[in-house]
Amino acid sequence: MTKKSILSCTVVLVFISAVGVAGAQTLTPKQELGKLIFFDEKLSLNKNQSCASCHTPEAGWSGPDGAINNAGAVYEGSVPGRFGNRKPPSSAYATQSPILHFVIQKKEALFIGGNFWDGRATGERLGNPAADQAQGPFLNPVEQALSTPADVVKGVCDSDYTDLFKQVWGDQACNNVDEAYDHIALSIAAYEASPESNAFTSKYDYTFKGKAKLTKKEQRGYALFRGKGKCNRCHVANGQKALFTDYTFDNLGVPKNPDNPFYTQTDFNHDGFNWIDEGLGGFLDSRADYKRFADANMGKHKVPTLRNVGKGSCEAEPDNPDCFVKAYGHNGYFKSLRGIVHFYNTRDVKKPCTDSFTTEKDALDQNCWPAPEVAENVNTAELGDLGLTPGEEDAIVAFLTSLSDGYKPLKTKNLKTNERIRGRNAQD
């Protein structure tokens, strides 16, 4: 068994243990079917990669390998040595993204919705961006690497859950490949919309139920998040069950990730180290109906949810023996919440690094930031020179760590005692 297979099996066992029987009972038959497909490694060329390989629950439905996250942050596909070009985003809460569309705001087109970092899973085919997205990795040669939809359908119809597939989609569900492939994607999307994925069980959520209270530091961070830090302008925190995203796209001026393995994937990247991730603009340029908007959206990527943004990381869970490094940004350039918050705060204040291929660690050591990967359309109105003190940066990070699902409030009516017992992040 490969190291990747062992990791994936461990992920499934940990997840089943964490969710338990009660969690499984909350799923509808379609959601349960989607879960089985989501965790099925056999639906890949070498039967060694599932959706969960890059979207694991203990990592907040993102990548769980600290060594990978600490470098290129892009995960290896079913075929050894093949890598994509972006880090895996969280699959949780992504199901609430609307079908990609635009509205005119200040005489410019503002695109909203879709899935993938560049919005190319529009939702136009299946009426659901998460379902459109679910079909992509199966046939991507640098991910699950199957050749045709028929290969995916055969894998599901030959599986030990084929009876459930027919129960959900009808006795003839395996007879039409195109319909079956769509049903597979819709099943995955149903699971991704289930309470197991969109749990709303963070400390933040429990404050609305009177079962938790943010520490003073977290409260301060929440106030900064909505005020001086300007985070709330895109990561909307509108009360109970906030999604912490407006599903728009932005060019934050993120530098190139020097360790991105895609630079060396010559079979798929003919530009080598000159490759530029154009994001939404690159996708719009491929569509005749949207091409006129491409230039104004070059370098923009999807605003991700901040739910579970710290889940599993040693930064957020220092007492967790299984914690690991997480990566942030569409290309995983940043290796900590503190790093990316500091970048938001100081991007336009620090001197430019002399080398555009400077890692985050070296940039922090040199007190500089590299040039943006895409210089056009950089958002200078909402980040870059926020004037936050180091203490204010830390407070925002403390608040972000309160957004991880799976929080266990102590059974006490005295919330002040509760927080004192828990003790974490209790000091300003």
C-alpha positions as CSV (number, residue, x, y, z in Angstrom):
1,M,0.0,0.0,0.0
2,T,1.4,3.4,-0.9
3,K,1.9,6.2,1.6
4,K,-0.9,8.1,-0.1
5,S,-3.3,5.2,0.3
6,I,-2.4,4.8,4.0
7,L,-3.0,8.5,4.5
8,S,-6.3,8.3,2.8
9,C,-7.4,5.2,4.7
10,T,-6.4,6.9,7.9
11,V,-8.4,10.0,6.9
12,V,-11.5,7.9,6.4
13,L,-11.2,6.0,9.7
14,V,-10.5,9.2,11.6
15,F,-13.5,10.9,10.0
16,I,-15.9,7.9,10.7
17,S,-14.7,7.9,14.3
18,A,-15.2,11.6,14.6
19,V,-18.6,11.6,13.0
20,G,-19.9,8.5,14.6
21,V,-23.2,6.6,14.0
22,A,-25.2,9.6,15.0
23,G,-23.6,11.8,12.4
24,A,-24.2,9.2,9.7
25,Q,-27.9,9.0,10.6
26,T,-28.3,12.6,9.7
27,L,-27.6,11.9,6.0
28,T,-30.2,11.4,3.4
29,P,-29.7,8.4,1.0
30,K,-28.4,10.8,-1.7
31,Q,-26.0,12.4,0.8
32,E,-24.8,9.0,2.0
33,L,-24.2,8.0,-1.6
34,G,-22.3,11.2,-2.2
35,K,-20.2,10.4,0.9
36,L,-19.3,6.9,-0.4
37,I,-18.3,8.4,-3.8
38,F,-16.3,11.2,-2.1
39,F,-14.2,8.8,-0.1
40,D,-13.8,6.1,-2.9
41,E,-10.1,5.8,-3.9
42,K,-11.0,3.3,-6.6
43,L,-12.5,6.1,-8.7
44,S,-9.0,7.1,-10.0
45,L,-6.6,5.7,-12.5
46,N,-4.4,3.9,-10.0
47,K,-7.1,3.4,-7.4
48,N,-5.2,5.5,-5.0
49,Q,-7.0,8.9,-4.9
50,S,-10.4,10.1,-3.8
51,C,-12.0,13.5,-3.4
52,A,-11.0,13.2,0.3
53,S,-7.3,12.8,-0.5
54,C,-7.2,16.6,-1.0
55,H,-10.3,17.6,1.0
56,T,-10.1,15.9,4.4
57,P,-12.4,16.8,7.3
58,E,-9.7,17.1,9.9
59,A,-8.0,19.7,7.7
60,G,-11.2,21.7,7.3
61,W,-11.9,19.9,4.0
62,S,-8.6,20.9,2.5
63,G,-5.2,19.4,2.2
64,P,-3.9,17.5,5.3
65,D,-0.2,17.0,4.5
66,G,1.9,19.5,6.4
67,A,5.0,18.8,4.3
68,I,3.2,19.5,1.1
69,N,1.5,22.6,2.5
70,N,4.8,23.9,3.7
71,A,6.2,23.8,0.2
72,G,4.3,23.9,-3.1
73,A,1.0,23.2,-1.4
74,V,-0.3,21.5,-4.6
75,Y,-1.2,17.8,-4.2
76,E,0.1,14.9,-6.3
77,G,-2.5,13.2,-8.5
78,S,-3.2,9.5,-9.0
79,V,-0.3,9.3,-11.4
80,P,3.0,9.7,-9.5
81,G,4.9,12.9,-10.4
82,R,1.9,14.7,-11.7
83,F,0.8,17.9,-10.0
84,G,-1.8,20.6,-10.7
85,N,-1.3,24.3,-10.3
86,R,-3.2,25.4,-7.2
87,K,-3.7,24.3,-3.6
88,P,-7.0,22.5,-2.8
89,P,-9.6,24.9,-1.5
90,S,-12.1,23.8,1.2
91,S,-15.0,21.8,-0.2
92,A,-17.1,22.7,2.8
93,Y,-19.6,25.6,2.5
94,A,-18.7,25.8,-1.2
95,T,-22.2,24.4,-2.1
96,Q,-23.8,27.7,-1.2
97,S,-22.0,29.5,-4.0
98,P,-24.5,30.6,-6.6
99,I,-24.3,30.0,-10.4
100,L,-21.6,32.2,-11.8
101,H,-23.0,35.6,-12.9
102,F,-22.2,39.2,-12.9
103,V,-23.8,42.4,-11.7
104,I,-22.8,45.9,-12.8
105,Q,-21.3,47.8,-9.9
106,K,-19.7,51.2,-10.4
107,K,-20.0,50.7,-14.1
108,E,-17.9,47.5,-13.9
109,A,-18.9,43.8,-14.0
110,L,-18.6,42.2,-10.6
111,F,-18.6,38.4,-11.0
112,I,-20.1,36.3,-8.2
113,G,-20.4,32.5,-7.7
114,G,-19.1,29.4,-9.4
115,N,-16.5,27.0,-8.0
116,F,-12.8,26.3,-8.4
117,W,-10.4,29.2,-7.7
118,D,-11.1,30.6,-11.1
119,G,-14.9,30.1,-11.1
120,R,-14.8,27.8,-14.2
121,A,-17.3,25.4,-12.5
122,T,-20.1,27.8,-13.2
123,G,-23.1,25.7,-12.3
124,E,-24.7,26.3,-15.6
125,R,-24.7,22.6,-16.6
126,L,-26.2,21.0,-13.5
127,G,-27.6,24.1,-11.8
128,N,-25.1,23.7,-9.0
129,P,-21.5,24.9,-9.1
130,A,-20.4,22.2,-6.6
131,A,-21.8,19.5,-8.9
132,D,-20.1,21.0,-11.9
133,Q,-16.9,21.1,-9.9
134,A,-17.2,17.5,-8.8
135,Q,-16.9,16.3,-12.4
136,G,-13.6,18.0,-13.0
137,P,-11.0,16.0,-10.9
138,F,-12.2,12.6,-12.1
139,L,-11.0,13.4,-15.7
140,N,-8.1,15.7,-14.9
141,P,-4.9,14.0,-15.9
142,V,-3.1,15.6,-12.9
143,E,-5.7,14.6,-10.4
144,Q,-7.8,11.3,-10.5
145,A,-6.8,10.9,-14.2
146,L,-9.6,8.7,-15.5
147,S,-10.1,8.9,-19.3
148,T,-13.8,9.2,-19.8
149,P,-17.1,9.6,-17.9
150,A,-17.7,6.0,-18.7
151,D,-14.8,5.0,-16.5
152,V,-16.2,6.9,-13.5
153,V,-19.7,5.4,-14.1
154,K,-18.3,1.9,-14.3
155,G,-16.4,2.4,-11.1
156,V,-19.6,3.5,-9.3
157,C,-21.8,0.8,-10.9
158,D,-19.3,-2.0,-10.1
159,S,-18.9,-0.8,-6.5
160,D,-20.3,-2.3,-3.3
161,Y,-22.7,0.7,-3.1
162,T,-24.2,0.3,-6.6
163,D,-27.5,-0.7,-4.9
164,L,-27.7,2.6,-3.2
165,F,-26.9,4.4,-6.4
166,K,-29.9,2.7,-8.0
167,Q,-32.0,3.3,-5.0
168,V,-31.3,7.0,-5.3
169,W,-31.4,7.4,-9.0
170,G,-33.5,4.5,-10.2
171,D,-33.1,0.9,-11.3
172,Q,-31.8,2.0,-14.7
173,A,-29.3,4.5,-13.3
174,C,-26.3,2.7,-14.8
175,N,-27.6,2.4,-18.3
176,N,-27.0,5.9,-19.6
177,V,-23.4,7.1,-19.1
178,D,-24.1,10.8,-19.4
179,E,-27.0,10.8,-17.0
180,A,-25.2,8.6,-14.6
181,Y,-22.1,10.8,-14.6
182,D,-24.4,13.8,-13.8
183,H,-26.0,11.9,-11.0
184,I,-22.6,11.0,-9.5
185,A,-21.7,14.7,-9.4
186,L,-25.1,15.7,-8.0
187,S,-24.6,13.1,-5.3
188,I,-21.2,14.5,-4.3
189,A,-22.7,18.0,-4.2
190,A,-25.5,16.7,-1.9
191,Y,-22.9,15.3,0.5
192,E,-20.9,18.5,0.4
193,A,-24.1,20.3,1.4
194,S,-24.8,17.9,4.3
195,P,-24.5,18.7,8.0
196,E,-21.2,16.6,8.0
197,S,-19.6,19.1,5.7
198,N,-21.4,22.3,6.4
199,A,-21.6,21.7,10.2
200,F,-21.8,25.2,11.7
201,T,-20.3,23.8,14.9
202,S,-17.5,26.3,15.5
203,K,-17.1,28.3,18.7
204,Y,-18.4,31.3,16.8
205,D,-21.6,29.4,16.1
206,Y,-22.0,28.3,19.7
207,T,-21.9,31.9,20.9
208,F,-25.3,32.4,19.2
209,K,-26.7,29.4,21.1
210,G,-25.4,30.7,24.5
211,K,-23.0,27.8,24.8
212,A,-19.8,29.6,24.3
213,K,-18.3,33.1,24.6
214,L,-15.4,34.5,22.7
215,T,-12.4,35.5,24.7
216,K,-11.5,39.2,25.0
217,K,-8.8,38.7,22.4
218,E,-11.2,36.9,20.0
219,Q,-13.8,39.7,20.6
220,R,-11.2,42.3,19.8
221,G,-10.2,40.4,16.7
222,Y,-13.9,40.2,15.6
223,A,-14.3,43.9,16.0
224,L,-11.1,44.5,13.9
225,F,-12.3,42.0,11.4
226,R,-15.4,44.0,10.8
227,G,-13.7,47.4,11.1
228,K,-10.1,48.5,10.8
229,G,-9.0,45.2,9.2
230,K,-11.7,45.5,6.4
231,C,-11.9,41.7,6.3
232,N,-15.7,41.8,6.5
233,R,-15.9,43.6,3.1
234,C,-15.3,40.3,1.3
235,H,-15.5,37.7,4.1
236,V,-18.9,38.7,5.2
237,A,-19.6,38.0,8.9
238,N,-23.3,38.7,8.9
239,G,-24.3,37.1,12.2
240,Q,-25.5,33.5,12.8
241,K,-24.5,31.0,10.1
242,A,-22.3,33.6,8.4
243,L,-20.5,32.1,5.4
244,F,-17.5,34.4,5.7
245,T,-17.4,35.0,1.9
246,D,-19.4,36.9,-0.6
247,Y,-18.4,34.5,-3.4
248,T,-16.7,37.2,-5.4
249,F,-13.2,37.3,-6.9
250,D,-10.2,39.4,-6.0
251,N,-6.5,40.0,-6.9
252,L,-4.8,40.3,-3.5
253,G,-1.4,40.8,-5.0
254,V,-0.3,37.3,-3.9
255,P,3.3,36.6,-5.0
256,K,4.3,33.5,-7.0
257,N,4.9,30.4,-4.9
258,P,8.5,29.4,-5.8
259,D,7.9,25.8,-4.7
260,N,4.8,25.3,-6.9
261,P,5.5,22.0,-8.6
262,F,3.5,23.1,-11.6
263,Y,6.4,25.1,-12.9
264,T,8.2,21.9,-13.7
265,Q,5.2,20.0,-15.2
266,T,6.4,20.4,-18.8
267,D,3.8,18.0,-20.2
268,F,1.0,20.3,-19.0
269,N,2.8,23.6,-18.5
270,H,4.6,24.7,-21.6
271,D,5.5,28.1,-20.1
272,G,7.6,26.6,-17.3
273,F,8.7,29.2,-14.7
274,N,7.2,31.9,-16.9
275,W,3.7,30.5,-16.3
276,I,1.2,33.1,-14.8
277,D,-2.0,32.1,-13.1
278,E,-4.5,34.4,-14.6
279,G,-7.4,33.2,-12.4
280,L,-10.9,34.3,-13.3
281,G,-9.6,36.5,-16.1
282,G,-8.1,33.5,-17.8
283,F,-11.4,31.6,-17.6
284,L,-13.4,34.6,-18.9
285,D,-11.0,34.9,-21.8
286,S,-12.0,31.4,-22.9
287,R,-15.7,32.3,-23.2
288,A,-17.0,34.3,-26.1
289,D,-19.8,35.7,-23.9
290,Y,-17.4,36.8,-21.2
291,K,-14.3,37.6,-23.1
292,R,-14.8,41.4,-23.0
293,F,-14.5,41.2,-19.2
294,A,-11.3,39.2,-19.1
295,D,-8.7,42.0,-18.8
296,A,-10.4,43.6,-15.9
297,N,-10.4,40.2,-14.0
298,M,-6.8,39.0,-14.7
299,G,-5.3,37.7,-11.5
300,K,-8.5,37.5,-9.5
301,H,-9.4,34.4,-7.6
302,K,-12.4,33.2,-5.6
303,V,-12.9,34.7,-2.1
304,P,-12.9,31.5,0.0
305,T,-14.9,30.9,3.1
306,L,-12.9,31.5,6.3
307,R,-14.8,28.7,8.1
308,N,-12.3,26.0,9.2
309,V,-9.4,28.2,8.0
310,G,-7.3,27.2,11.0
311,K,-8.7,23.7,11.6
312,G,-5.9,21.2,12.1
313,S,-3.1,23.7,12.0
314,C,-0.5,23.8,14.8
315,E,-1.0,27.5,14.9
316,A,-4.7,27.2,15.9
317,E,-4.4,23.8,17.7
318,P,-1.0,23.8,19.4
319,D,-2.1,21.0,21.8
320,N,-3.2,18.7,19.0
321,P,-0.6,16.0,18.5
322,D,-1.7,15.5,15.0
323,C,-1.6,19.2,14.0
324,F,0.2,20.3,10.8
325,V,1.2,23.3,8.7
326,K,-1.6,24.7,6.5
327,A,-1.2,26.8,3.4
328,Y,-3.2,29.9,2.4
329,G,-3.8,31.8,-0.8
330,H,-4.8,30.2,-4.1
331,N,-1.2,29.0,-4.6
332,G,-0.4,28.2,-1.0
333,Y,2.2,30.9,-0.7
334,F,1.4,31.7,2.9
335,K,2.1,29.1,5.6
336,S,0.3,30.6,8.5
337,L,-2.7,32.8,9.3
338,R,-0.3,35.2,10.9
339,G,1.7,35.4,7.7
340,I,-1.3,36.1,5.5
341,V,-2.8,38.6,7.9
342,H,0.5,40.4,8.1
343,F,0.6,40.5,4.3
344,Y,-2.8,42.0,4.1
345,N,-1.7,44.6,6.6
346,T,1.7,45.5,5.1
347,R,1.8,44.5,1.4
348,D,2.1,48.1,0.2
349,V,4.3,49.3,3.2
350,K,7.3,47.0,2.9
351,K,9.9,47.4,0.3
352,P,9.7,45.0,-2.7
353,C,11.9,41.9,-2.6
354,T,14.6,41.9,-5.2
355,D,13.5,38.4,-6.4
356,S,9.9,37.7,-7.4
357,F,10.5,34.1,-6.5
358,T,11.0,34.7,-2.8
359,T,9.3,32.4,-0.3
360,E,7.2,33.7,2.5
361,K,9.9,32.8,5.1
362,D,12.6,34.6,3.2
363,A,10.4,37.6,2.6
364,L,9.6,37.9,6.3
365,D,13.4,37.5,7.1
366,Q,14.2,40.2,4.6
367,N,11.3,42.4,5.7
368,C,10.0,42.7,2.1
369,W,7.2,41.3,-0.1
370,P,7.7,40.0,-3.6
371,A,5.9,41.5,-6.6
372,P,2.3,40.3,-7.2
373,E,2.1,37.3,-9.6
374,V,-0.4,39.5,-11.6
375,A,0.3,43.2,-11.3
376,E,-3.0,44.3,-12.9
377,N,-6.2,44.7,-10.9
378,V,-4.6,44.4,-7.5
379,N,-7.0,45.4,-4.7
380,T,-5.5,48.5,-3.1
381,A,-8.7,49.8,-1.5
382,E,-9.2,47.0,1.1
383,L,-5.8,45.8,1.9
384,G,-2.1,46.6,1.6
385,D,-1.7,49.4,4.2
386,L,-4.2,48.7,7.0
387,G,-2.1,50.2,9.8
388,L,-2.7,47.3,12.2
389,T,-0.4,46.8,15.1
390,P,1.2,43.4,15.8
391,G,-1.2,43.0,18.6
392,E,-4.2,43.7,16.3
393,E,-2.9,41.2,13.8
394,D,-2.7,38.6,16.5
395,A,-6.3,39.4,17.7
396,I,-7.6,38.9,14.1
397,V,-5.8,35.5,14.0
398,A,-7.3,34.6,17.3
399,F,-10.8,35.3,16.0
400,L,-10.1,33.3,12.9
401,T,-9.2,30.3,15.0
402,S,-12.7,30.4,16.5
403,L,-14.2,29.5,13.2
404,S,-13.3,25.8,13.2
405,D,-16.1,23.3,13.2
406,G,-16.1,20.6,15.9
407,Y,-15.8,22.9,18.9
408,K,-16.9,21.1,22.1
409,P,-18.5,23.5,24.6
410,L,-18.2,22.4,28.2
411,K,-21.5,21.6,30.0
412,T,-21.6,24.6,32.2
413,K,-23.9,27.6,32.5
414,N,-21.1,29.8,33.6
415,L,-19.5,30.9,30.3
416,K,-16.8,32.9,32.1
417,T,-15.8,29.8,34.0
418,N,-15.9,27.8,30.7
419,E,-13.4,30.2,29.1
420,R,-11.2,30.2,32.1
421,I,-11.0,26.4,32.1
422,R,-10.3,26.2,28.4
423,G,-7.7,29.0,28.8
424,R,-6.6,29.3,25.2
425,N,-6.2,32.7,23.8
426,A,-7.7,34.1,27.0
427,Q,-5.2,37.0,27.3
428,D,-5.2,40.2,25.2
